[in-house]
Amino acid sequence: MFAFRASQAARGTGRAGEHMRILGIDPGLRTLGWGVIEADGGRIGHLANGLCHGAGETLAERLLALYRGLRVVIETHAPDCAAIEQTFVNRDGAGSLKLGQARGVALLAAAESRLPVGEYAPNTVKKTIVGTGHAAKRQIDHMVRLQLPGVQIAGPDAADALAVALCHAHHGKAGARLAAALARAGAR
């Protein structure tokens, strides 16, 4: 019923409290990209990435295939949290709605596994990874490869998913530093 391809690397180890395994998701109705990274302090490593395919004739069948594929990814890689790209609304309202449905399936799979989910606008992901909010796919792919040396990327959607995971890792660190600073300020 579903198809999924993956590229995997050996799992790294981390110290308690600093280690976070992040599932990045780039939603799509025909192809949903996913990538799993580990952030351990200042170090970030690639674990796996791949594609879930929305196989089937009907919209419902495609959504079910995406859901089942993503559930396998979550069960296999046991992430601590997920990060997903927000839907970009454009002139094609029907296309945006269908993309939103694929995104909803991904959010459901994460919620069912009790994963906290970070949501990022496409421009935020691009600016975090490339330095500009209007980067092309090839630029994202290039910067993901620079940040995750030796990674074998399953395709452009998987590269985008890894970029979402990297964005979450970077923003999560900033959020943790801010929370710690606020806690110190409140203790005074």
Secondary structure in CASP SS format (residue, H / E / C, confidence):
PFRMAT SS
TARGET T0000
AUTHOR 0000-0000-0000
METHOD secondary structure of the structure
MODEL  1
M C 1.00
F C 1.00
A E 1.00
F E 1.00
R E 1.00
A E 1.00
S E 1.00
Q E 1.00
A C 1.00
A C 1.00
R C 1.00
G C 1.00
T C 1.00
G C 1.00
R C 1.00
A C 1.00
G C 1.00
E C 1.00
H E 1.00
M E 1.00
R E 1.00
I E 1.00
L E 1.00
G E 1.00
I E 1.00
D E 1.00
P C 1.00
G C 1.00
L C 1.00
R C 1.00
T E 1.00
L E 1.00
G E 1.00
W E 1.00
G E 1.00
V E 1.00
I E 1.00
E E 1.00
A E 1.00
D E 1.00
G C 1.00
G C 1.00
R E 1.00
I E 1.00
G E 1.00
H E 1.00
L E 1.00
A E 1.00
N E 1.00
G E 1.00
L E 1.00
C E 1.00
H E 1.00
G C 1.00
A C 1.00
G C 1.00
E C 1.00
T C 1.00
L H 1.00
A H 1.00
E H 1.00
R H 1.00
L H 1.00
L H 1.00
A H 1.00
L H 1.00
Y H 1.00
R H 1.00
G H 1.00
L H 1.00
R H 1.00
V H 1.00
V H 1.00
I H 1.00
E H 1.00
T H 1.00
H H 1.00
A C 1.00
P C 1.00
D C 1.00
C E 1.00
A E 1.00
A E 1.00
I E 1.00
E E 1.00
Q C 1.00
T C 1.00
F C 1.00
V C 1.00
N C 1.00
R C 1.00
D C 1.00
G H 1.00
A H 1.00
G H 1.00
S H 1.00
L H 1.00
K H 1.00
L H 1.00
G H 1.00
Q H 1.00
A H 1.00
R H 1.00
G H 1.00
V H 1.00
A H 1.00
L H 1.00
L H 1.00
A H 1.00
A H 1.00
A H 1.00
E H 1.00
S C 1.00
R C 1.00
L C 1.00
P C 1.00
V E 1.00
G E 1.00
E E 1.00
Y E 1.00
A C 1.00
P H 1.00
N H 1.00
T H 1.00
V H 1.00
K H 1.00
K H 1.00
T H 1.00
I H 1.00
V C 1.00
G C 1.00
T C 1.00
G C 1.00
H C 1.00
A C 1.00
A C 1.00
K H 1.00
R H 1.00
Q H 1.00
I H 1.00
D H 1.00
H H 1.00
M H 1.00
V H 1.00
R H 1.00
L H 1.00
Q H 1.00
L C 1.00
P C 1.00
G C 1.00
V C 1.00
Q C 1.00
I C 1.00
A C 1.00
G C 1.00
P H 1.00
D H 1.00
A H 1.00
A H 1.00
D H 1.00
A H 1.00
L H 1.00
A H 1.00
V H 1.00
A H 1.00
L H 1.00
C H 1.00
H H 1.00
A H 1.00
H H 1.00
H H 1.00
G H 1.00
K H 1.00
A H 1.00
G H 1.00
A H 1.00
R H 1.00
L H 1.00
A H 1.00
A H 1.00
A H 1.00
L H 1.00
A H 1.00
R H 1.00
A H 1.00
G H 1.00
A H 1.00
R C 1.00
END
